[in-house]
């Protein structure tokens, strides 16, 4: 059982997954934020590798990504940050990033370096299973989970494909759209989760658009975990002391049980 | 057009192509693939396309022997494929019409598109007016600034032009934003991509719609000159006009194919393999895999990627790719104005310069066909600025 899978071993415990962009607002901040997330109740942290063309992301993560790149953050630096964080926290760490920087680094050296610094999983939003065979094999060899996504538009064939190929959990994209804070989640979210649930025993974590405790509670009543990203970036921007972030994560933890 | 070997079922031209998109779009791409395959098998779809190509776009466009240009150069003969005479002033309308008809078949009445030079945006807005569809065009603010006239044209045609101020604020970023819109509104919207780039089936589909250029040119050469050309020269940004004229000549091995890139956005000439906008192709990027900001005087060539089939043709050696600077393109621009009374767009001005250079070193009996992919009205302000005229 991988470290990520262990998070889901207790069915009554809902996973709280947080996303941060590495190097935003600074590298020092990332080294401070991730331990705060872990100590306030996050089960997994996604470390975003900034990319010049983040086409699955909304304005908040685009901005964070752009600023991080301005500061010279590279995949190599992200790996070094992960290495440092591995000594500071015990929870699983996942890299979330677009495919081109991985391709440029070299999928094989990238996966072995990930394993070396203590990365547990990868989420590559522009790499569907049809294109993922190579990276999947390399990741598996290094004991890293390549996590695939499903969307409300995914049909039965795709659900089956992703369920077979994903490792760790399935990332359910709550809405058709990009990442970012939204007033409301779609009405058919529960039926989407149920549709996938009926076809797989893999843990299901829902992300995109979750920003309030009420949304978190609603989603966690059907899913095995929730993923929060843009709202965390906003809280980091609003309050550099991280007190608000700590309170927010604590609140989510309480809401989802 | 309708029988083809590449791409394969997964959308690959050798190692190039594929579908590197968010999961949300995978079903939409499958739906598009199915709809296009059905349309391909439906004679009435092509009848309507051909009929509108003729009566609406004004096809076939002339194949015009540029006598004075050829004389001035004093080498090979240069013949122009006059896509600048197509309705809306560029080849972009061929693809916009094809995809517009396809979107209508699919029951999608909301169209999003990206545009760089504005030519694809104008073509899309035109087709949407014709087919009574809602049209939203994403355009980088840098391009909005330098292609004002096309912005106004799009608005006149009923399109909404949405400025994009992220990244380099040019074509690449307009595509990012169009994809984000498509991801969000995928159930009701067709993304009318304007070049042979993007995920499968776009590179294949856009090539097929644009290959009318090459089919006509081939027939016109045989009918008028009883021979095929020795060279075909076309400019390459994403590569749709080049792919359109190259494709019907791929099996004519005596015909050399040359793609001309802009010097500071020359993906094929100096790029490295990468993935951008859903496809694996040559890409301008830094050593960390971040996509480079490009610059060209021709907004339509200002793109760090290129169609995957061009990468395939480069690797196989079937086509050759070269790069031309802004100044050289301006030289080509002026040469055509002066010798032929034709004001070309800045994009094909790159090809004009290279065709002239090539012609100079060849004997008089050689023939070069140059794809004059668009007219230059839209560029007058840029050219005036570059020439110091205000």
Interface residues (C-beta under 8 A of the other chain):
Chain A: X51 X52 X53 X54 X55 X56 X58 X62 X66 X69 X74 X75 X76 X99 X100 X101 X102 X103 X104 X105 X125 X126 X127 X128 X130 X131 X148 X149 X150 X151 X152 X153 X154 X155 X158 X162 X173 X176 X177 X178
Chain B: X10 X18 X19 X20 X21 X22 X23 X24 X25 X26 X27 X28 X166 X167 X172 X173 X176 X179 X180 X183 X184 X185 X186 X187 X272 X273 X274 X275 X276 X277 X278 X283 X285 X287 X288 X289 X290 X291
